[in-house]
Amino acid sequence: MSTEGREELKVNSNINTELRNASIYWGLPGSCRSGEGVTLNPVQLLLDSNKCDVPQLESANKRAKSLFALYEHKISKASSQVRSAFTIPNITAAYLEYEAILVTIKQKNQGRIKLPVYNLLIDPCYLLIAYSSLKRRVGGGIDDIPVGNVTLSAILTLSKQLSIKKYYPAPTKRIYIPKANGKMRPLGIASTRDKIVQQGIMLILSSLFEPRFSTHSYGFRANRSCHTALKTIYRTWGGIK
């Protein structure tokens, strides 16, 4: 075997060991009952040598290390529970489970799809991934906690509340912002905790429904608005002014 081949096997073995340790830490079973059928643990499926190659593992591990680096200082000063929860192997496992769901969505684009969304949503590392994609300068809702002030301990507590089904959304904060015509437009702002949960759900549902939307749909879609609709009309229908 060539040196390159031995290095590839070494990388694959190291990452697989880390992920299996993470799976054991969280008590992830090989399979779990969900509804009428049996849903296999997607991390275990990806660890199958026939369904997970080195690039997949390396990509997830690289993203996990980048995310861990952003919070490494906070993690090092946090409680033992936080340090045990937010590790590179656990974050890598969360990325792999998320990617497994996205692969399932892409492979089955018709009919009913059974996805372990809630199992992923209660993972504190996935909640950290969702939290990291929120805009930091956005203000808080009724809790008055800005997005940038959320602690890792709060994310871990949120994960526990979701896992025991004790999570309840907070009331939406209603504010009014001025419009160009002088009137006021009502705007609802969710609490920061609710924003994290909403973002975690959105990351999955957007991947599920976005490819199914009509190309002529512009309302409430990423990178689309009334302005892009008007530009499309202008470019497509030359007689319209």
N, C-alpha and C positions, 0 to 999 in steps of 0.2 A: 504494500500500500504506500502511496506517495505521502510526502510530508504534509501537503495540502489536505489530503483526505483524512489523515490522522488528526489534524487540527480541527477540521470540520466535525468529526465525531466527538472530539473533546469538548467543543463548544456546545454541541447538542446535548451531551451527557450532563454537563454542568448545569445548564438551564433547566433540563428536565428534572434534575435532582432538586433544584431550588423550588420549582413549581410543585413537585410532589410534596415537599415539606410544607409549602403554603397550603396545599389542599388538605393535608393532614391537620395542620393547625386550625383551619376553619371547620374541620369535621365534615368536609364535603364528601358525600357518598358517591359510589360509582353510578348509582341511579337513584331516582327518587320518584315517589308517586305524585302525579300532578293531574288532577281531573280524572278523565276516563282512561287515559293511557299512561305509559311510562316515559318520562323525559330523561334522557341521559345527561349527565353532567358534561357541558360542552368543553370544560377544561380537560377532563379525562379523554374526551374524543380527540381533542387537538394533540394530546400527549401521545396518542396512538401513532406509531411510526408510519402507518400508512396514510394518515390524514394530516400530519403536521411535519413540515420540513424545517430545516435550519433557518432559512430566511424569515419565516413566520415567528419563530422563537426569538431570533435576534432582534427583529423589529419591535416586538412587544417589550423585550427586555431593555432595549435602547430607550424607548419612550418612557418606560417605568423609571429608569435611572435619571432621565431628564426631569421628570416630574418630582421625583424624590429630592433631587438637588435643589429645587425651588423651596422646599419646606424642610430641608435637612437641619437647619439651625433651630427651627421651632420644634422639630421632632426630638432632637437631642436634649432639649430642655423640658420636654413634656413628661407626663407620667409614664409608668411602665406599661400601662394598658395601651396608651397611644403609641409608644415605641414598638410594641409587639404587633399592633394592628397595621401601622403604616410602614411596611418594609418593602424593599425592592421585589422580593419574590411574590408578596401578596399583591402589589400593584401590577406586576407582570401578569399574574393570574387573572386579575380584573380586566386588563386589556385583552387578554386572550379570550375570555368569556364574552366580552363585548364584540370582538371580531368574529367569534363563532356565530353569534346571533346575526350579525350583518351578512355573513356568508350564507346562512340559512335563508335570509330574506332575498338575497340575490338569486339563489338557486331555485327557489320556489316562488315564482311571480304570479301564480294563479291559485285560486282556491283558498281554503283555510290554512293558516299557519299557526302552529303551536310553539310559542316561544317562552322560555323561562325568564321573563322580564322582571318579575318581582324578586326572584332569587338573586338577580344581578343588582337590583335597586337597593337591596338591604346591605349590600357589600360596602363597608366604609371606604374602601379604596376606590370603588366606582363612584361613590358620592364625592370623593376628592377630585376625581377626574371631571365630573360634572361641575363641581364648584370652580375648578381652575379655568373653565371655559366661560365663566360669567365675567361681565365687565366690572372692574374693581371700583370705579368711581360712581356706580349707581347707588343711590341712597336706599335706606331701609324702609320697610313698610310700617305697620303698626308697632313693631318691635323697636323701631328707631336704631337698628343695628346696620351700619353700612356693610356692603358686601366684603370690603377689604378688611373688616374687623372680625370676621368669623374665625373662631379658633378650631384647632384640630380636635380638641376635646368635644366641642359642640357637634362636629361632624360625626364623631364616634357615638355620641349620645343619640343623635338623629338616627343613625344606623340601628341602634338597639331598639329605639321606639318603633321603627318600621318593622323590625324582625319579630317583635311581640305584638304587633298590630295595635300599638297605643299612640300612633301618630295621628294628630288631628290638625288640619290646616287652620291657620289663624284668619280672622276677618281681614278683608282687603282695605287698605287705607285709601280713601277717596280724596283726591285733590282736583283743583280746576286750573287749567292753563289757558292763557289768552289765545284766541284765534286771530287770523289776519283781518277778519271782518268786524272785530271788536267784541265778539261774543266769547263765552268761556266754554272750553271743552272738558268734560269730566274724564279723569284718568284714575284707574285703579292700580295701586302698587302693592304687590304681595310682600309678605314678610321675607326676610333673607333666608330663613330656614325653608320656607315654601318654595322659594326660587331655586334652591338646590335640588329639591325633589322634582320640580317641574322641568328643570334642565336635564336631569337624568332620564326622565320619561321622553322628553323631546328628542334627545340624541338618538333614541331607538325608533320612535314613531315617525320622525321625519325621514329616516332611511327607509321605513316601511311604506309610507304613503306618497312621498315625493315623486318616485318614478311612476306612480299610478295616476297622478294628476294630469289633466289636459295641458298641452303646451300653450293653450290659449287662456289658461288661468293665471291671474296675476295677484289675486288678493291674499295677503298674509302668507307670502312665500318668501324664502330666502333669496336675496338679490333681485326681487321683483316688487314692483309698486305701480301706482297709477302712472308715474312718469315713464317707466319702461314700457307700459302698455301703449301709451301715446306715441312713444318712439317707434314701436313695432307697427302701429297703424300708419304712421308717417312714411316708413320705409316700404311697407307692403302695398298699401293702397295709394298709388301716386296721385289719384284725383282728389284725395282728401286734403283740405287745408285747415 
